[in-house]
Structure formats: C-alpha cells, structure tokens
Amino acid sequence: MPIRVLFGAAESGLDPRRGEIHVATPLLMGPGHETICPGPLDVFAQSADHFMAESNGWLTAAYCVPICGTIAETAQRLYARMLTDFADAQIVRIWNFVPAINEEVDELENYRGFCLGRHEAFVEQFGGRANESFCSASAVGVGGRHLVVFGLATHRRVLHQENPLQAPAYHYPDRYGPRPPSFSRSSFVPGESPVLYISGTAAVRGSESVAVGDLMGQLEVTGENLDRIISESVGSLGQDIAQVGVASGRAYVRNPADAETVMACIREHAWAKDDQVNVVQSDICRSELLVEIELSWPAALT
C-alpha cells in the first residue's frame, strides 16, 4: 500500500486504511493523485487527525486538523507534534495546505500567522540551530477549515540547498511577517539512489515578487529559478539526478484559466512528463503571485 495524495476532494481528510491524503484543492489537469511513499508500508500510528507510516527507513506523517484558536496557534501545535514524531529522523520534504491563506484575521494574514506558528515550533525544538533543520517545503491555499500538513523523513543524511537568485526564505525582512518562512529551496539525499525535492517556487528574486500581474513574466522567472535550483542541487549531488530517477511535478495556479499555459511551460522545460504532473487551483502564499511550481525526484523510493 503506497501513501498517496489525492486532489479534488470536496473536503480534506485522511484515510489511513488506504494510505490516502485527500486535499480540497480543485484538480485542473493531471492524473489527480501522487505517490508520496510507495509500499509496502506499515501504518504504525493513527488517530482521527493523523497517521504515520514507515517503509524501508522512510517515514511519512500526515495531519489534518481544524483551525482551533488562531492559525498561528494551530500551526505551532501541529508542527510541535510533527517534529516530535520525526525526532529520530531527518525531514526531507513538507507540504502545507493553509485555509484562506491570503485572508487577514486580526490584521495578520493567515499565511503570515502560519509562518509564525511554524517558526516558533522549530525554535522550540531546535533552538538557535533551527535554520539548519529547514527542509524543502510548500505552503498554498486549500478549501475548508482544516490545516493539512504531510511530510517525508528518512534515516539517511539529508542536505539542504539555497538558490543564489533568491534570498533564503528564513532571512526575509520583517515586512513579510512577524517570523520568516521556515524552509529551504531544495533538499536532497546523496548516495547510490539520490533523492531531490525542490520547494514550491515562484517569481521571487531576492525577497521581492517580480512580474506582478504578468503570468508569462512570472513563468519565465519561475523557470529560471527552478533551473538554477536544479543546477545548484545537482552540483552538490555530484551527479545528474535525471539519469537516476523520474521527476514528478505539481503546479498551483491562482486562476483556473491559466492551467494550460502553466502546463505548456512545464512541457517546454521538460522537467517532468504530463502523466507525472498535477495542476491544481490554489491561492499562493503572496496575493500578487499567480503560479507556483514544485518538482520532485524521489528515485530512492521506487
């Protein structure tokens, strides 16, 4: 039984018996599902709002919790729980789906509130060395009132990489919120069966959004960022990841009408095949951004 993510759900939820994570993001293009960790898997812990599974030293944890109190408080509780659950492993990738991500509550945007809670949980767990634990990640909008977070960890050595074209997210200035986003641009696992995960990537240079209101301009900058992250990560791996694994991709688009254009960009760059790419409708972490793309080479899991 693999752990799979299924898009297009009317309501987010978990099905530990089937190893499924259902996400309330409308599916626009693609197969509608992705395998996060293939079987055979042992689901060794579960409750009404989470489950954990293991396969050959790889751990998957999934959570789907209602917003209780502020979103910062909810995110901090969830992340404290996840970091404890993964305490004996190194996290390589985390996916976050945040309800009403661009809405403001008590003068704080939900995404910034989520970043606040996430950051505080990392600092509580790792103290002054928290930055060293930030892995590849994405955070986009989702329907409903549940915060959905799932992650992948391993007992192998995980390394994290930044993009010279972008400021590290955890060094963003205060104008982007009370605490900066806690993630790296990519994470990889070297070895005979290397793994590479590239975070959700958009039209950001330094820390600034660019090509505001221009989909084609944003796709161009996003493509340049992805190509540079791939180059930096492959250089650190010391081998061409494309030769040892097949990439899968996911694109988040704010406007459903942009799906075909975004998929055409992915085809043009030949990052991943059509049957390995899902395009879903999600609001992006910054209201001015129209698209975000992530790529994964989970070669060691196949």
FITI-549623 format. One record per residue (C-alpha): x, z, y; residue number from 0. Coordinates in steps of 0.25 Angstrom, whole numbers, m for minus. Each point is the difference from the previous one (the first is absolute). Example, Ala and Ser with C-alpha at 12.3 -4.5 7.8 and 13.67 -1.06 7.14 Angstrom:
REM FITI-549623
49  31  m18  0
6  m2  14  1
END
This chain:
REM FITI-549623
0  0  0  0
6  m4  13  1
m2  6  14  2
m8  m10  8  3
m5  m1  14  4
m13  m7  2  5
m4  m5  14  6
m14  m3  5  7
m7  13  m5  8
m12  5  8  9
6  14  0  10
14  5  m3  11
2  8  m13  12
8  2  m12  13
m2  m2  m15  14
11  7  m7  15
m6  m4  m14  16
2  m15  3  17
13  3  9  18
m7  m6  12  19
0  2  15  20
m11  m6  8  21
2  m3  14  22
m11  m3  10  23
7  m12  7  24
m8  m13  m1  25
8  m11  m8  26
1  m13  7  27
10  m8  m9  28
7  3  m13  29
m2  6  m14  30
m6  13  6  31
9  9  m8  32
15  4  m1  33
7  8  m11  34
8  11  6  35
6  5  m13  36
m3  m7  m14  37
m3  8  m13  38
1  6  m9  39
m2  12  9  40
m3  15  m2  41
m10  5  10  42
4  14  0  43
m7  7  11  44
m13  m3  7  45
m11  6  8  46
m12  m5  8  47
9  m5  11  48
13  m4  m6  49
8  m4  m13  50
14  m1  m4  51
6  m9  m11  52
14  m3  m6  53
6  m12  m7  54
15  m1  m4  55
4  10  11  56
m8  m6  11  57
m11  8  6  58
m13  m4  7  59
m8  10  9  60
m13  m4  6  61
m9  8  9  62
m14  m3  7  63
m4  12  9  64
m11  1  10  65
4  3  14  66
m1  15  2  67
3  6  14  68
9  m10  7  69
6  m12  m6  70
14  7  3  71
m4  12  m8  72
m5  m9  m11  73
12  m8  0  74
9  12  0  75
m7  7  m12  76
0  m13  m8  77
15  m3  3  78
4  14  m3  79
m7  m1  m14  80
6  m14  m3  81
14  5  4  82
m2  12  m9  83
m5  m9  m11  84
12  m10  1  85
10  12  2  86
9  m4  m12  87
0  m15  3  88
4  m9  12  89
m11  m7  7  90
2  m15  1  91
m14  m5  6  92
m12  6  6  93
m13  m7  4  94
m9  6  10  95
m15  m4  4  96
m5  7  12  97
m15  1  4  98
m3  m6  14  99
15  m1  2  100
m1  m4  15  101
m11  9  5  102
3  12  9  103
m4  14  m4  104
2  11  11  105
9  m10  7  106
9  m3  m12  107
m1  m13  m7  108
m2  2  m15  109
13  m7  m4  110
8  9  9  111
m7  12  m6  112
3  m5  m14  113
15  m2  4  114
0  15  6  115
m5  6  m13  116
9  m9  m9  117
12  4  8  118
m3  14  0  119
m1  0  m15  120
13  m7  m2  121
7  10  10  122
m6  12  m7  123
5  m6  m14  124
14  m5  5  125
3  7  13  126
11  m7  8  127
3  m10  m11  128
m15  m6  0  129
5  m13  6  130
8  m3  m13  131
m12  1  m8  132
m9  m10  7  133
m3  m12  m9  134
m6  m13  2  135
m15  1  3  136
m12  m6  7  137
m12  6  7  138
m12  m8  3  139
m15  2  3  140
m10  2  m11  141
m16  1  m1  142
m7  13  m2  143
5  14  3  144
10  2  m11  145
16  0  2  146
6  m8  m11  147
14  2  m4  148
8  m4  m12  149
15  0  m3  150
10  m4  m10  151
12  8  m3  152
12  m1  m10  153
11  9  m6  154
10  m11  3  155
8  m1  13  156
m8  m5  12  157
6  m5  13  158
m7  m4  13  159
3  m11  10  160
m3  m3  14  161
m1  m13  8  162
10  m3  11  163
m11  m7  8  164
m9  12  0  165
2  15  4  166
m1  9  m12  167
m15  5  1  168
4  14  m1  169
8  m2  13  170
m12  m5  8  171
m1  6  14  172
m11  10  4  173
m9  m10  5  174
m4  m4  m14  175
m6  13  m3  176
4  15  m1  177
8  m3  m13  178
6  m13  m4  179
m4  m8  m13  180
8  6  m12  181
4  m13  m8  182
12  m9  m2  183
m1  m15  1  184
3  m2  m15  185
4  8  m12  186
8  m5  m12  187
5  5  m14  188
13  m7  m4  189
5  m3  m14  190
m3  m10  m11  191
m15  0  3  192
0  1  15  193
m13  3  8  194
m3  m3  14  195
m11  4  9  196
m2  m4  14  197
m9  8  9  198
m12  m6  8  199
7  m9  10  200
m6  m5  13  201
4  m6  13  202
9  11  6  203
13  m2  6  204
8  13  3  205
m12  9  1  206
m9  m10  8  207
m11  m8  m4  208
2  m15  3  209
m8  m13  1  210
m13  9  3  211
m12  m8  m2  212
7  m12  m6  213
m2  m1  m16  214
10  m11  m2  215
11  7  9  216
m3  13  m8  217
2  m7  m13  218
13  m6  5  219
6  13  4  220
m5  7  m13  221
6  m11  m8  222
13  2  7  223
0  15  m2  224
m4  m2  m15  225
12  m10  m2  226
9  9  6  227
m4  13  m8  228
1  m9  m12  229
14  m4  4  230
5  14  3  231
m6  6  m13  232
5  m11  m9  233
14  2  7  234
m1  15  m4  235
m4  m3  m14  236
11  m10  m2  237
m9  m10  m7  238
m11  m9  3  239
m13  7  m3  240
m7  m13  m2  241
8  m3  m12  242
m4  12  m8  243
m15  2  4  244
m12  m6  5  245
m5  4  14  246
m14  5  3  247
m6  0  14  248
m11  6  8  249
m5  m4  14  250
m9  8  8  251
m8  m7  11  252
m8  5  11  253
m9  m12  1  254
m5  m6  m13  255
0  m14  7  256
16  1  0  257
1  1  m15  258
3  m15  m3  259
10  0  11  260
7  12  m5  261
0  m5  m15  262
6  m13  5  263
12  7  7  264
3  8  m13  265
0  m13  m8  266
9  m7  10  267
10  12  m1  268
m2  m1  m15  269
1  15  m1  270
m10  1  m11  271
m9  m9  m8  272
m15  m1  3  273
m5  8  m12  274
10  11  4  275
m6  2  14  276
m12  7  5  277
m5  m2  14  278
m10  12  4  279
m7  3  13  280
6  13  6  281
2  5  14  282
15  1  3  283
7  13  5  284
1  m6  14  285
m12  m6  6  286
7  m12  6  287
6  m4  m13  288
m8  m11  m8  289
8  0  m13  290
9  8  m9  291
7  m5  m13  292
7  8  m11  293
8  m5  m12  294
4  6  m13  295
10  m3  m11  296
m4  10  m11  297
9  m7  m10  298
4  13  m7  299
m14  3  m3  300
m3  m13  m8  301
END
